[in-house]
Every structure is written in structure tokens, then in C-alpha cells.
């Protein structure tokens, strides 16, 4: 009987992907501290923008609409002990935030500081990254609007 042979190899699947005519402008806008949605055929503004209507599957136009920079929390859940993969390293909420001017909400982090601050219906403002890179993380978090 002979010893089994072992060899190491690396498999790679190199490819490039474009962000397309809808997500590309959305990400570029985030780098400029703006939030964009796309107008559907019924005139509703969908955020984040998508290429196809989520209800009908029809291709949407490319009419981009600026929304926010403030919004309303529609639903939320508290993350008391964030993991390394989470967007913040301290307790925060994942929330459905409907930016002003949008007809849909987007899931994102709300940096409220304390669960007692969070409420459905609360007003929040976008906080953008100090060093934008054209990624979703350019929208660092939403923060409660202090009145």
C-alpha cells in the first residue's frame, strides 16, 4: 500500500461585473452624499432603485429621483450585541427607513445609541461616510433627527 498523495491547487473564477444603468448611478450618488430612487410606471419612487418592478417584473425606466436626506422609520429590530460582520461596532437598529420623497423603504442601520430612543415613525437623517468609495457603505447609517 502506498501513501496517499496530496497536492494543493487554487481554483479561481475571475470575472468583472458592471453595476448597470440603475445601481451604478445609485452608488455614484451615494459617493456624492445623495440618495437616488427610480420612478416606476405608476409614478412611485422605489428605493433602493431596481431595474425591474418588484410587483410586475416589468423593466423600469431609468428616471432617477433624488430622495431624503431624511426619512421615517417604518419598522425596526434592535441589535444589542453586534457581530464583526455588522455595519456598526456598537448596539444599533436594523430598520426599514422610507426616505422623504420615496414610496418604499430600504433596510439599513440606525445609529440611535440606545434602544429607548428607537420608535416606529421616528425621523432619521442619513449619515454618510467620511471617505466615499461608491459602495452601499457610503451611507454609513441613519441617525435620529434631534429637534
N, C-alpha and C positions, 0 to 999 in steps of 0.2 A: 504494500500500500504506500502510495506517495503522499507527501504533504500537499494540502491544497494551495493553489497559487492565488495570490491576491494582487490586484492592481487598482490603482486609483485613476479615475477619469472625471473630467468635468463636462457636464452637458450644458450647453448654452443655447438660448433661443433669442439671439439678438434681433430686435425689431424696433422700429420707430413708429410712434402713433401721433397723429395730429389731434388737436383738441376740437377741431371742426369749426363750423361757422357760428355756433351758438355758445359753446363752453369756452372757446378761445376768447371772444370778446368779454365774457363774464369774468374770466381770470385776469385779463389785462385791465379791466375796470377795477377789480379789487386792488391791484397794484397801484392804482391811482386814487385809492380810498373812496371808491364808488361801488354801489351795488346795482346790478342790472337784472331785469326780468325780461321775459319775452311775452308779447301780446298774442293770445290765441285768437281763433276766428270769431269767438263770441265777444271779444274785446277785453277779456280778463287778462290780468298780468300774472304770469306764473314765475315764481322764484323758488329755487334757482331755475334759470332758464333750461328748457329741454327742447330737443329737436322735434319731438312728436307729442301730440296732445295725449295726456295721460288717460283721458276718458274715451277718446275715439280712435286713437292710433294714427290720426291724420298728421301729415307733416305740417309743422307750424311755419309761419313766415319768419322772417329774420328781423322783425321790428323789435328792437331792443328798447327798453324803457328803464330809465333810472328810477330807483325807489330808495326809501329810507332817507337819511341815515338812522332814523329812529324807527321803532316798531313796537308791537304789542305781543306779550307772551300769551299764547293760546293754551298751552299745556306744558307741564314740566315734570321732571323727576330729579331728585337730589342725589348727588354722588358724594358721599361722606368721606370715602377713602379712595381717592383717585389712584389708578394704576399708571405705570410708566407710559402706556400707550394713549392715555387720555390727553386732551388738549391743555389742561391746566394741572399744576402740581399741588393744588390746594383744593379743598371742597368747593364744588360748583354745581350748577344745574345743567342738565341737558334739557333744552326747551324747544318747542315749536314757536318760532318767532315769525310773525307776519309783519314784514317791513311796511312802513307807510307807503301807500300807493300800490301795494301788491294785493292780489286776491287769494294767494296761497301762502303757506308758512314754510319756513325752512328749519331743519334741525340744526342747532348749534349750541355752543356753550354760553351760559350766562354766568359771569363772574360777580355773584351777588355778595360774597363774603360770608353770609350766614343764611341758613335755611329759613330763619324767621323773616328775612327780607323778601323772599320769593312769594309771589302771588300770581294766580291766573289773572290776566288783564293788566298786569303792571307794564309800565312804559320802560323801554330799554333803548340804549343808543349803541351803535356799532363802535367798537374799539379796534383800530387797525394796527397791524404790525409796524414796528419802527423801521424794519428793513424789508420792504415788499419784494416778493420773488415771483409773482404771477401764479400763486397757488392759493388753494382754499384757506390755507393758514394765514394769508394776508388779512383776513377777517379774524383777528385773534380771539375775540369774544364779544358778547354783548354785555353792557353794564346797565344797572338800574339808573334811570334818569332821576337825578336829585333835584327836587323842586324847592 
